[in-house]
Amino acid sequence: MNNVENFDRLIRIYLLFFVLTTGSYEIIAQETLPEPDIIEVRSKYQATLNNIETKRQEFYSAYKIATSAQSQAEIIESIQDYLSESLEQNIFPAWYGTVWDYNGMSAVPGEGKIACGYFITRILSQLGFKIKYIQLAQQTSRNMIRNLVPKVDIIYSFNNEAVNSVKEKIKQLGKGIYIAGLDCHVGFIIYDGDEFYRFVHASYYSPPLCVVSETLDTDNPFAHSQYRVIGKLFSRELIEQWLKGEDIPVKY
């Protein structure tokens, strides 16, 4: 069975599960894309990464000649938006349907298998962040986040706090891409600054046992976790390290 067939099979199983348990398609919260769209974004994946590297160099050239703190801050904000949009529109969709495995380390969307931690660190490494992606993937999710996110941009949630309450905490930090560390799992969160939240992760739930995008409060590890630590990516410090191609140390 090839990857596209496997992806289609997983989606059908997932849909069937909800139909059998709810009697309706209306509450299905998993984001799916037509197979041709998945194939297209995957076929362009390396070109996408090459374009991101070209943009990194262009941003860095502009940043070095910026004549004021305000203009530098505007460039940083543009980079934050650019990276967030690249992840949401081109990077994450390419990984949808990639099979989850506890030991998975795939570097190619749709091929092989990927574990939840490696899903995070592979993508960040491919975006051009100079991280020790193997070492970082093997950290606790809390330490993974602490190595990438300043303390001021980290949220903690305990005792299975209601998802709506956690959403309000995320809203206080504003739109962007987040990493969410859970009891025994980790994934990305997309927040658009309004009411759109998605949990993008290599899911070990069966189904779907693959990379998916889901609402925060559906049947997934985020909703069920007792403990959550959530860090907002792309701080100014992290962006400057990305621009300069600096190594990002593992401190924790």
N, C-alpha and C positions, 0 to 999 in steps of 0.2 A: 504493500500500500504506500503510495507516495505522500508527500507532505500535504499537498492540497486536498487529497482524498481524506487523509487523517483529520485535517482541520474541519472539513465538511462533516465528517462523522461525529466529531466532538460537538459541533454546534447542534446537529440533529438530536444527539443524546440530551444535550442541555435543554433544548426546546421541549423535547418529549417529557423530561423530568418535570418541568413547570406545568405543562398541560395536564399531566396525570395528577399532580398535587394541588393544582389550583383550578383546573377546568377552563383556563383562559390564557391567551397570549398577552393580555393587556399589561400585566405587571412585570413582564420580563425586563430585567434591568441590565442585562449584559449587552454591551455594544458589539455589534457584528458588522462586518463589511462584506459586500459581494466578493466572491472569489476573484473576479478580474481585478478588483481594486487592490486586494491583498497581493496578488501576483505582480501588479504594476509597481507598488511601492517597494516590494522586495527586489524587483529587477533594477530599481534605481538606487538601491541602498548605498552602494559604494560611491556612486556619483554624489549622493546627498552628503556623505561624510567628506568627500573631497571638496564640495562646495562650502561646507562649514569651515574646513581648514583655510580655504581661500578667504572667507569672510573674517576669520580670526586675524589673519595677517593684515587685512584692510582695516579692521577695527584698531589693531595695535598701532598701525601707522598714524591713524587719525588721533589716537589717544596720546601718542608721544608728542605731537605738535600742537595739541590743545593748549590754548593760551590762558585759560582760567579754570578755577575749580568748578565753576558752573558748567562749562563746556565738557569737562571730563566727566562730571556727574551725569550729564545728558547722554554721553557715549555709553557709560555703564548701564544706564536704564535701557538704552536701545539694545544693548547686548543681552540683557536679561529677557527682554521681550522676544528677541530673535531666537535665543536658545529655547525658550519655553514653547514658542510656536513650532520650531523645528521638531522638538520632541513630540508635541501633540499631533502634528499633521503628517510627519514623515517617518519618525523613528519608531514610536510606539506602534502605529498600525502595521509596520513591517514585521513586528514580532508577534502580532496576534496569532494565536493558534500554535505557536511553537511549544512543543511538548515539555511539560515540567518533569524534572527528576531531581531527587535530593542531591545527587552528585553531578548534575548537569553543568557543563561549562561552555556551551556552544557560543561561538563568536559570530555565527551567521543566522539571521532570522529564518525560521522555517526549517532549519537543518539541525539534526542532533537534538539535544535536550538541554534545558537550562534550569538551574536552581534559583530560588528567589533572591538570594544575596548576589549571585553572579549576574542576574538580570540587571540589578542596580549598577554594579561596578563595571560590567562590560560596556554598558551604554555610556556611562560617564567617561570611561577611558576612550571609547570610540569618538566621543565628542571632542576629545583633545585635552581633557584634564589629565595631568601627569600623576596618576595615582597608582599605588601598588594594588592592583585590582584583585589579585588572589588573596593577599593578606587582608585587605579591607573586607572582602566578601566573607571571610571566615571570622570576623569580629562579631560580637553581639551587635544587634541592630542599634542599640543605644550608643555604643562606641563608634560604630560606622557613622552615625549621624554627628556625633561630637567631633569627629575628625574632619567633617565637611561643612559644618554649620556653626556659626557663633552662638554662644549661650543665649543671647537676646532673642534669637530666632527659633528657639526650641520650645515646644509645648509638651507638657506631661499630663497624662490622663490615667487615673487609677480606678480600681473597683468597678470595672465595666461601666464607666460613665456613659450616659446616653449619647448616641451618635449626634443628635441635634445639638447637644451641649458642646461636643467637640467641634462641630462645624462652626459654632459661634467663636470659639477660640481661634480657629484657622482664619475666620473672617477678619479678626482683629489684626492679623499679620498681613492680610491683603492677598491679591491675586499672585499666582505663580505656581511653580512646581515644588512639591514637598516630598520628602522621604518619610514614610510611616513605619516605625518599628513596633512590632506587636509581641504577643507572648512568645511565639516561636516562628515568626514570619516577618517579611519586610517587603514593601512595595512603594510605588510612587503614588502621589495624589496630585491631580490637576484641579486647580481652583481658578475660576475666571473672574473673581472679584464681585460676583453677583450671587447666583444661586446654583451654579453648575459645579458639581464636585464629582470626580471620577477616581476610582481606585484601580490603578493599572499595575498588575503583578503577575508573577508566574505562580499560578494557583495550584496548591496541592490538594484542593478539594476534588472529590470525585462524584459527578463531573464538576469542573471541566478538565482538570489535569493539564492545563496549558496556560499560556499568557492570555489574559483577558482584561477588559476594561469594564468596571462595574460601578454602580452607585455605592456609596459608602454604607448604606443601611440594608443592603440585600443580604442574601445568604453567603457570606464570605468571612474570611479571617478578621477583617477590620471590624466588622459589626460584632463579632463574637469574642473579641479579645478582652481580657480583663485589664491588661496594661497596654498603654500606647505612648510612644514617644515620637513626636512629629517635628521635623526640622525643615525650615524653608530654605531651599537651595538658591544658589547664585547671589550670595552676599557680595559686597564690593571686594572684599579680600579674596574670595574665591575667583571672581571674575578677573581680577588683576593677575592672579597666578595663572589663570588660563591664557590671558593675553600674552604674558611673558614666557609661557612655556615652562614655568617653574615646577619642580617636584613638590607634591603635596604630601607632607610627612604623615605617618601614622603615629599619633601621639598617645593614643589611648588603647 
